[in-house]
Structure formats: structure tokens, C-alpha cells
Amino acid sequence: QVQLVESGGGLVQAGGSLTLSCAASGDTFSSYAMGWFRQAPGKERASVARISRSGGNTVYANSVKGRFSISRDNAKNTLYLQMNNLKPEDTAVYYCAADRDSLSGSYYPNDYDYWGQGTQVTVSS
């Protein structure tokens, strides 16, 4: 079992930047592919980015490609999401999640085994 705690959310103006962190504890962090998801009010939870167990492979949603960067430090048991050039449509609760069965992380939320509590990101225009 792994416990996940996100941090780093907040209020930022459009064009600004934020870095989200997800601290993992419990099971071996490097045994899990990881993903960042977001959920805006009235919308389904959607994949933002995902990263393989080693960190060598990353995949991004088209809407964030070129603006967001996912990374991990397995020595520190921490997942990151660097978000640049933020837009009002990026406003959502952001969640990190751990995928026990996949090497590179699944696109589908239901495939993830553990979730953090979420952190709010609000981008003002």
C-alpha cells in the first residue's frame, strides 16, 4: 500500500507557473507508475500526465503538452508536476495516483490503485 499527499496548489494569474508535489510513503515508490489527473467542477476526472516507474517515459494530454512537465525522484519518493503558462481552463483539483500494474501508467483513472486527497489549482484571467 502507498499513501500519497499532494501539495503546491494555489491561486495564480494566467500565464503564471506552479509546481505540484506528491509525496509517497509506504510501499516502494519505484514499483508504481504514476499519474496526475485533474477534475473541474461538473466534469469527469481526466488524465493530465503520466510517468513510468523509472521516469524514462512520459505522456501528456494534448491540452497541456508543451506547458506541463511531469517528473519523479524515486530517491525522495516524490512525484512532480511543473505547470507553466497556466490558463483559466487549467483550474481544477489536481490528484496524483499510483498504478501498481502498469509499467508506464494508464490513461484511465479506474486503473489506478491509490490516490492522493487532491490540491486545488485556480487560474485567474
N, C-alpha and C positions, 0 to 999 in steps of 0.2 A: 504494500500500500504506500502511496505517496501523498503528502499534503502539499498544497500549493497556495501561496499567498502573493497576490498582485499588489503592486504599489506604483506610484508615479503619475496617476491620473490627475486631472485638474481642469481649470478653465484657461483657455489660450485664444488669442486672436487668430483669425485666418492668416495663413502664411507662417505661423509660428511652428515651434517644434516641441515635442515631448518625448521622453523616453520612459517606457513602461518596463518594470522588472517583475519577474515571477520567481520567488524563492521556493525551492523544493526541499522537502525533508522526508525522512522515512526510507523508502526503498532506494535502490541505486538509480540515480538520476539518468545516467548514461544508458540505462536499459530501456528508456522511453523515447520514442519520437514525440515531438511537442508541437503544439499549435496555438496560435492566437485567433480568437473569434471575437465578434462584436455583435451586439444586439441593440438596435434602436427601438424606441417605443413603437409598438404596433407592428414590428417586423420580426421575422424569424432570425434566430442566431445564425450567423454566416461566417465562413472561413475568411480570415484576413491573410494569414501566412502560416506556413508550417515548415518544420526543420527536422532533418533526420537525426538519428541517435548520435552520430558523430559530429553533426553540424556541417557536414560536407555538402548536403543537398538542401536547397530551399525552394519553396514555391510560394507565389504571391497571387492574390486576387488581382484581376486586371485593374480594378478601381484604385489600388494602392501601389501598383508596380511603378518603380522609379522614385517613389516618395517614402516608402516604409522599408525598413531593413530588420529582419529577424536574425538573432544570433543566440548562441548559448555558450556558457562557460561551465563545462562539466566538473572542473575542479572546484568551482564555487557553488555548484548545484543551482545555477541561476539561468533563467531564460530572459531575453531582452526583446523589446520592440522599439526601435528608433523610428519616430514618426516626424517627417519634415513636410514643410509646405502644407500644413493642415488646412482642411476645408470644412465649412459648416456641415457638410454631409458626412464627415467622419465622426460626428457626435454620436456617442453610443456608450454602453457599458462594455468594457473590454475584458475578456476572460482568457486565461491561459488554461491549457488542458494537456493531459498526458495520455499517449496512446501506447499501450503495452504490446500490441500485436503487430504493429506496422513498423517497417524499417524507416520510412520517410514521412509518416504522418498521413492520416486520412483527411479527405475533404469533408467528410460527413461528421457532424457533431456526435451522432449516436455511436460512432466507433471509438470514441474516447472514453477512457476508464475513470479518470479523475479530473476534477475541475477546481479552479480557484473560486473565490467569492465574487470576483469582478471588481473593476475600478472604473469610475465614471470619467469619460473624456468629453468635454464640452468645448466646441469651437465656435466662437462668436464671429459674426460677419462685420 
